[in-house]
Amino acid sequence: MTEPEMTCHELVELVTEYLEGVMAPAERARLEVHLAGCRPCRHYLDQMQKTIDVVGAIPEETVTPEARENLLSVFRAWKRG
């Protein structure tokens, strides 16, 4: 039995695993098939990669404790949402 096609919503939920290279091979294949046919998801993936690149270049010691807490709060709310 073949896996059903991945939806855009599923891709958004799995993009971090994909970018970190920890996704199971079968799931990775499903995601890549979806990307091949979905321009909006390719754009989303590109935005996420650029965001990771930019944020990863910020030295941690330059982020104020208040800014760090604000970012973590937004991230936690997003994960619950």
Rosetta constraint file for C-alpha pairs under 8 A:
AtomPair CA 3 CA 30 HARMONIC 7.86 0.50
AtomPair CA 5 CA 30 HARMONIC 6.74 0.50
AtomPair CA 5 CA 34 HARMONIC 7.14 0.50
AtomPair CA 6 CA 10 HARMONIC 6.20 0.50
AtomPair CA 6 CA 11 HARMONIC 6.87 0.50
AtomPair CA 6 CA 30 HARMONIC 6.11 0.50
AtomPair CA 6 CA 31 HARMONIC 6.35 0.50
AtomPair CA 6 CA 34 HARMONIC 6.06 0.50
AtomPair CA 7 CA 11 HARMONIC 6.37 0.50
AtomPair CA 7 CA 34 HARMONIC 7.46 0.50
AtomPair CA 8 CA 12 HARMONIC 6.35 0.50
AtomPair CA 8 CA 34 HARMONIC 7.96 0.50
AtomPair CA 8 CA 41 HARMONIC 6.65 0.50
AtomPair CA 9 CA 13 HARMONIC 6.42 0.50
AtomPair CA 10 CA 14 HARMONIC 6.22 0.50
AtomPair CA 11 CA 15 HARMONIC 5.75 0.50
AtomPair CA 11 CA 31 HARMONIC 6.47 0.50
AtomPair CA 11 CA 41 HARMONIC 7.58 0.50
AtomPair CA 14 CA 18 HARMONIC 6.37 0.50
AtomPair CA 15 CA 19 HARMONIC 6.12 0.50
AtomPair CA 15 CA 45 HARMONIC 7.12 0.50
AtomPair CA 16 CA 20 HARMONIC 6.05 0.50
AtomPair CA 17 CA 21 HARMONIC 6.10 0.50
AtomPair CA 17 CA 22 HARMONIC 5.33 0.50
AtomPair CA 17 CA 23 HARMONIC 5.28 0.50
AtomPair CA 18 CA 22 HARMONIC 6.39 0.50
AtomPair CA 18 CA 23 HARMONIC 5.49 0.50
AtomPair CA 18 CA 28 HARMONIC 6.80 0.50
AtomPair CA 19 CA 49 HARMONIC 7.48 0.50
AtomPair CA 23 CA 27 HARMONIC 6.46 0.50
AtomPair CA 23 CA 28 HARMONIC 5.90 0.50
AtomPair CA 24 CA 28 HARMONIC 6.08 0.50
AtomPair CA 25 CA 29 HARMONIC 6.14 0.50
AtomPair CA 26 CA 30 HARMONIC 6.37 0.50
AtomPair CA 27 CA 31 HARMONIC 6.15 0.50
AtomPair CA 28 CA 32 HARMONIC 6.10 0.50
AtomPair CA 29 CA 33 HARMONIC 6.15 0.50
AtomPair CA 30 CA 34 HARMONIC 6.29 0.50
AtomPair CA 31 CA 35 HARMONIC 6.18 0.50
AtomPair CA 32 CA 36 HARMONIC 6.14 0.50
AtomPair CA 33 CA 37 HARMONIC 6.85 0.50
AtomPair CA 34 CA 38 HARMONIC 6.06 0.50
AtomPair CA 35 CA 39 HARMONIC 7.04 0.50
AtomPair CA 35 CA 41 HARMONIC 6.10 0.50
AtomPair CA 35 CA 42 HARMONIC 5.64 0.50
AtomPair CA 36 CA 42 HARMONIC 7.90 0.50
AtomPair CA 38 CA 42 HARMONIC 6.43 0.50
AtomPair CA 39 CA 43 HARMONIC 6.20 0.50
AtomPair CA 40 CA 44 HARMONIC 6.17 0.50
AtomPair CA 41 CA 45 HARMONIC 6.06 0.50
AtomPair CA 42 CA 46 HARMONIC 6.17 0.50
AtomPair CA 43 CA 47 HARMONIC 6.19 0.50
AtomPair CA 44 CA 48 HARMONIC 6.19 0.50
AtomPair CA 45 CA 49 HARMONIC 6.20 0.50
AtomPair CA 46 CA 50 HARMONIC 6.19 0.50
AtomPair CA 47 CA 51 HARMONIC 6.08 0.50
AtomPair CA 48 CA 52 HARMONIC 6.17 0.50
AtomPair CA 49 CA 53 HARMONIC 6.16 0.50
AtomPair CA 50 CA 54 HARMONIC 6.15 0.50
AtomPair CA 51 CA 55 HARMONIC 5.96 0.50
AtomPair CA 52 CA 56 HARMONIC 5.69 0.50
AtomPair CA 53 CA 57 HARMONIC 6.36 0.50
AtomPair CA 54 CA 58 HARMONIC 6.99 0.50
AtomPair CA 58 CA 62 HARMONIC 7.31 0.50
AtomPair CA 58 CA 63 HARMONIC 7.99 0.50
AtomPair CA 59 CA 63 HARMONIC 7.39 0.50
AtomPair CA 63 CA 67 HARMONIC 6.26 0.50
AtomPair CA 63 CA 68 HARMONIC 6.31 0.50
AtomPair CA 64 CA 68 HARMONIC 6.17 0.50
AtomPair CA 65 CA 69 HARMONIC 6.17 0.50
AtomPair CA 66 CA 70 HARMONIC 6.17 0.50
AtomPair CA 67 CA 71 HARMONIC 6.14 0.50
AtomPair CA 68 CA 72 HARMONIC 6.16 0.50
AtomPair CA 69 CA 73 HARMONIC 5.98 0.50
AtomPair CA 70 CA 74 HARMONIC 6.25 0.50
AtomPair CA 71 CA 75 HARMONIC 6.15 0.50
AtomPair CA 72 CA 76 HARMONIC 6.05 0.50
AtomPair CA 73 CA 77 HARMONIC 6.19 0.50
AtomPair CA 74 CA 78 HARMONIC 6.12 0.50
AtomPair CA 75 CA 79 HARMONIC 6.18 0.50
AtomPair CA 76 CA 80 HARMONIC 6.33 0.50
AtomPair CA 77 CA 81 HARMONIC 6.05 0.50
